[in-house]
Amino acid sequence: MGRDLLQLRPATPEDLEWIYELRHRVYAQELGQHAPDPAGRLRDGLDGDNVYLVAARGAARIGFVSLTPPWSGRYALEKYLLRDELPLLMDDDLFEVRILTVEPRWRATAAAPLLMWAALRWMAARGGRRVVAMGRTELLGMYLAVGLRPVGRTVHSGAVTFEVLTGSVTEMTKLALDRYGTTLERLRSVVDWRLDMAFSPRPDGCEHGGASFTAIGADFRTLHRRHHIVAADVLDAWFPPAPGVRAALADDPAWAARTSPPTGAEGLLSEIATARALPAKTLAVGAGSSDLIYRAFGQWLTPESRVLLTDPCYGEYAHVTERVIGCRVDRFRLRHEEGWRIDPDRLSAAVEAGRYDLVVVVNPNNPTGRHAPVAELRSLIAAAPARTRWWIDEAYLGYAGLTESLADLAATDQRVVVCTSLSKMYALSGLRAAYLVAEPATVAQLRRWTPPWPVSLPAQLAAVAALRDPAYYRDCWLRTHALRQQLATDLAKLDENVRVEEAVANFLTVTLPSGGPSAAHLVNECRRHDVYLRDLSPLSPQYQGRTVRIAVRDTAENARIVAACRAALDVLRPGPSSFVAIPAGVPAAGSAR
């Protein structure tokens, strides 16, 4: 890049002495916040936990901003306020933004706003949901303009008075784009952006699905590229649909394309009822689970509704509840040290007060792959308040065993709804078919808001044929376990500092070590080899920007995944070693009923 561009990048070790020297000049000598140091350097106890982002122009360093992530375990504000005095410091998704500092001669430029934008993007890319900061009282207007709000606490440090401020990462991002979107777009052309996330988020702020189709070509003019791309960033099945599905689609595609399907998908509903031993009146169908999520939640929830999501969890749920409907959303934190399992006692305690209108449980969970035993969930729901509705997403249940479904409970208990995608387990992602199970009154209400022809004719034909061949899919699910275990074993030979975790579903996760390259770096390097992985960082701060999810593919594509990861790690962190794999403890896939 040219020397006239403003470079935004993570701090290097060579930057640190300049950062400490600039901090001393500004906060000790200029503002009197700290006593001058004879060495002319200002450091504090958080420097080992801070992340610094730097603005530079050519060789000249212009300014920096500091971020303290929640996984550091402490915040600078704790020097002034106890956590009991400021409860938001106990939030698991809170990032602290500190000491935005610019060299005096650059303070009238765009350096400070761009550093603030870079900090906001860095936090969002690592699952940050809330910001806390100390803002100098004389600059309060600037902080208010970017969406920060006082919490009613003032702190003093030397000769400087600060307001304690907080804000939502999502709301601040939206405000910045609404107010300053044109300016940001103009500045993008003069910025050398060297951070590991995009300069701007998607228009709706949510990353739906993966990026692999963009490499194939969303205009469908270069579909031959699909033969070169390994789409391990989406959880589509590695196996083809059952022979009966392919025959149904091939029989008369011209007729299937031009013919209107049964208006209410009556044949598909009947086939689901037979395959799952459920009354048809307890079923509703949709064009994929997302269709059902949007339709059902839009009917049941309002901005006043309170929703509990597990964290981490499939990102579409947070998007719909928080960004589309505007609900008040809390997180039930799954803990890595507990194997990402749902602790039924902790979850029961979280819901026992009856303040939640909806609790969402993805089982097996995406992205952790962990499965909660059906007996535990039944007991938990039985003890829960009558006013709380439970949405159980069983998109990947076939990999744990269909006997683990809560569908029979949902058919009779008005508090429970089970949503099942036919896309992932039945290799029908491109056709979009799903169903939910609920007691008849709930289904009748939802059907009133279902348009005619909710599922296309090709999708209905395919779904019916798939449900008629349970033996084919049982075999595919069992083979998926073997492929996943082999993929984990092969990855386990690459780097001893990297953690590989597999569970019950058709994917595994790879976590890079602290202090090394980010998940985004690994994803970007693998794309150079036409291998697409999923960076889980935006889903939850628990991933600390270091975890990728990898979908299981066939033997040949899994080998390409391993080769791409090996090449990427050679570039990012040269040196031989070997992965540590965490055993799955996977049960055999159950039979359809």
C-alpha positions, 0 to 999 in steps of 0.5 A, a space after each residue: 500500500 502507498 505511504 499516503 494510506 492510513 494503516 490500521 493494524 494490530 500492534 507489533 512488539 516493536 510498537 509497544 515502546 512507542 505506545 508506553 512513551 505516548 501514554 506517558 506524554 499524554 496521560 502523565 505530562 499533558 493531562 496530569 492523570 498519572 505522576 511523571 515517570 523518570 523513564 518517560 514510559 507509562 505502563 500498567 498491570 493490564 498490559 499483558 492482557 490488552 490488545 492494541 490496535 494502531 493507526 500509522 501512516 508509512 513509518 509514522 505511528 499516529 495513534 492507538 486504542 486498547 481493548 481488554 477482552 472478557 477472557 483476560 479476567 479483569 478490567 481497568 475499571 476495577 481499579 476504581 469500582 468493585 464488581 458489586 458496584 458495577 455489575 455489568 463488569 460480571 457480564 461474560 460478553 463485555 469488552 473494555 475499550 481504553 486509552 484511545 490516544 492520538 499524537 497531537 498533530 493528528 488529532 484533527 484527522 480521521 485517526 481517532 474515529 477510525 480507531 474507534 471503528 476498528 475497535 468496534 469491529 474487532 469486538 464484534 468479530 470476537 462475539 462482543 455484545 457490550 462495551 464499557 469505557 471511561 470517557 473524559 468528562 470534557 469529551 463526553 459529547 464525542 462518546 455520546 455521539 457514537 452510542 455510549 451512555 453514562 451508567 451514573 458513575 464517575 471516577 477520578 484519576 489524578 487531575 482527570 474526571 471520567 464518566 463510566 460509559 457503556 453501549 451495545 456493540 450491535 446498536 453502536 455499529 448500527 448507529 455508526 452506519 446510519 449516521 456516518 455510513 457515507 463517511 466510512 465508505 469514503 474513508 475505506 478507500 484511503 485506509 490500509 485495513 490490516 485487521 482480520 475482520 471485514 471493514 464493514 459488516 453485512 447490511 443486516 449484521 449477521 453472517 448467514 451460512 458460509 462464504 463458499 458459494 461466493 467462490 463458486 459464484 452466486 450469479 451461477 455463471 461459473 458453477 464448474 467452480 463447485 468441483 474445486 471448492 471444499 465447502 466445509 464452512 456450511 454443514 451440508 451433508 457430504 453424502 448424496 440424497 437417497 437413490 429414491 430422491 434422485 429418481 424422483 427429481 430426475 423423473 420429469 424435472 420439467 413437470 416438477 418445475 412448472 407445476 404448482 405443488 399441493 397447496 398445504 404440502 398434504 402429502 409431505 405432512 402425511 409422510 412425516 406423520 407416518 415416519 415419526 408416528 405423530 398425528 398430522 395435526 401436530 405438524 407444520 412444514 416450511 422451506 427450511 428451519 429458518 422459515 419456521 423460526 422467522 414465522 413462529 417467532 414473529 407470531 409469538 414474540 415482541 420487543 417486550 419478550 424475554 428470551 434465553 439462548 445458550 451461548 454459544 448457539 446457532 447464530 440465527 436465533 440471536 439475529 431473529 430475536 435481537 435484531 429482527 424482533 428486538 427481544 430482551 435476550 439473555 445468554 445461558 453460558 455453556 462452559 468449555 471446562 464442562 465439555 460444553 454440556 448443558 448443566 440441567 441444574 444451572 439451566 433449571 435455576 436460570 428459568 425457575 423464576 418464570 421470567 422467560 417467554 422462550 428458551 431455545 435449545 439446539 440439540 445437538 448443539 451447533 456449533 459445539 456438537 454436544 448432545 443433551 440426553 433426552 431424559 435430562 431435557 424432559 425432567 428439566 422442562 417438566 420442572 420449568 414454569 408453565 408460562 415458559 415455552 421451549 423451542 428445541 432445534 433437532 436439526 442434527 438429531 439423526 447423528 445422535 439417534 432419532 430416539 432422542 427426539 422430544 417430538 412426542 412431548 411437543 405433540 402434547 405439551 403446549 410449552 414445547 415445540 420441536 423444529 427439525 430440518 430435513 436439509 442437513 441429515 437428509 442431504 436436501 439443503 438446496 431444496 429447503 424443507 423442514 417441519 415443526 412439532 407442537 400441540 394442535 392448537 399451536 400448529 393451527 395458529 401457525 398454519 393460519 400465518 403460513 402462505 399456500 405452497 410453503 414448500 416447492 414441489 421438487 422439495 416435497 417430492 424429495 423429502 417424501 422419498 427421503 423419509 421412505 428410505 431410513 436405512 440409507 440415511 442410517 448408514 450415511 449417519 454412521 459413516 459420518 461418525 467414522 469420517 469425522 473421527 478420521 478427520 480429527 485423527 489426521 488433524 491431530 497430527 499437525 500441531 501440538 498447540 492446537 486443540 481438536 474437539 469432536 462431538 456427535 454431529 457432522 462437524 468438529 472444531 479446531 482452536 488455535 493457541 492464545 497468542 498465535 494466529 487468529 481463527 480468521 487468519 487460518 480461515 483466510 489462509 485455507 481459502 487460498 487452497 479453495 478450502 472454506 472453514 467457518 470462523 466461530 469467533 463472532 458467535 461468542 466471546 468464549 471462542 476468544 477469536 481462536 476457533 474454527 468449525 470444520 464440516 465433515 466431507 468425504 474422504 478426498 475432501 477431508 484430505 484436502 482440508 487437512 492439507 490446507 490446514 497444514 499449509 496454513 499453519 506452516 505459513 502462520 506458525 512455522 514448525 512441526 508438531 502435533 494436534 491434541 484430539 479430544 475423544 468424541 464418545 459418540 453414540 451410534 446413530 439410532 433408527 427412524 421411528 
